[in-house]
Amino acid sequence: MKKLMIILLLALTGYSVFCQETYRPAPENLVARKWFDSARFGMFIHWGAFSVLGDGEWVMNNRNIHVSDYQRLLQVFDPVDFDAKKWVDIAKGAGMQYITLITRHHDGFSDWDTRQSEWKITNTHWGQDAVKLLAAECHRQGIKLFVYYSLLDWYREDYPHETGRTGQGTARKGKGDYAQYLGFMKNQLTELLTNYGEIAGVWFDGYWDQTAPEGYEDRHSRIDWHLDEIYGLIHRLQPQCLIGNNHHMNPFPGEDFQMFERDLPGENKSGLSFQPVSDLMPKETCETMNESWGFNITDRNYKSARELLHMLVRDAGYGANLLLNIGPLPNGAIQPEFSTRLDSMGTWLRAYGETIYGSRAGFLKPQTWGAVTEKGNRVFLHVLQPQGDKLFFVTKYKIKSARLFGTTQGVKWQTLTDGYVMVDLRNLSKDAVDTIIELDVSK
């Protein structure tokens, strides 16, 4: 009976018993997980040959561009203003703890000097290895580097495109050969994990190309990806390296963190995140500043710095990181719409980051009024959108004192019946972004 209860508990948390029995994270990996679970803020960078067309990273698929035409981008992709130091400086200034760089997106273009393909950045007029430059700068400035790697490919003939959901209009005439394609991917991953120093993690995407759409009950893959071989290779080459896969499903064996696309954990607003939230591994939300991942010249729907900070705080309230995206221009420059917002976020985090970095999920999930984060016996109430002059919630904690964070200004509170607590918001110096009340509690 006890064993059955354990199985049910693991199933409910979205992590299978099979995962636990077949994958034993290395000690270095567990240390890396602990760091990642405290980082809370990272930069996602979508950039590559697709940036030239100014229509997002899915442009090859969306406009059914043939491989023979798309490959002409090699002649015009010339990022003369690429500056790895500026990229990392902006990330650090924003308070970000890591960078996740697109190294190969669904169009198959490699942003490094791979030996496995001629469809790569070093064959452009610019001719430099972007991964090498960024990796060196990340290591110099102490920012951890994750590499994004697409499992699917709209460019190569050997990818099993016949059974894929996307890339059907790129005029490939050959037949997929997954054994060959798997060897290609493993060779590329070996390059990334042996030639560029320490890699903090690999961020996979594209598994969903071989499944039914999100929300379907049966989402089994139409091909065997041999993830055990891919994941095993990564963990052998760099045991600390964390693996995440944006498959929009329960975590698979060998994965080290769970990701949610355009959603806070458990909030399926995007229609992509039907998977239950795992409490057994770190979590991450990836999101855009406007509506696009890659550079989109007509996308002006930028979220304000306040909206982005609220997203960061709510994500921390769930105990998750926010991986916030930028889509640099094809010349390599980061447009001011991104940099100014990131600068504002960095200014806020320098003042209030103590309530975010290294925090745990709050005793209460994010609410309409805001979110809760915790550190030991300190609880932070992030009042983002007050619903009145008083705040009511239920907690088992015993409150000893309450004050406005970063000040000596006391906050009135009262214990009511049935575990309810009332916090009086009147006469407080409200912050335009987040009024933070710090509680000293005993648990």
Beta strands, then each sheet from edge to edge (+ up, - down):
strand 1: 41-45
strand 2: 98-104
strand 3: 144-150
strand 4: 201-205
strand 5: 242-245
strand 6: 258-261
strand 7: 283-287
strand 8: 320-326
strand 9: 360-361
strand 10: 370-375
strand 11: 378-383
strand 12: 390-394
strand 13: 398-404
strand 14: 413-415
strand 15: 420-424
strand 16: 435-442
sheet 1: 5+ 4+ 3+ 2+ 1+ 8+ 7+ 6+
sheet 2: 9+ 10- 11+ 16- 13+
sheet 3: 12+ 15- 14+
end
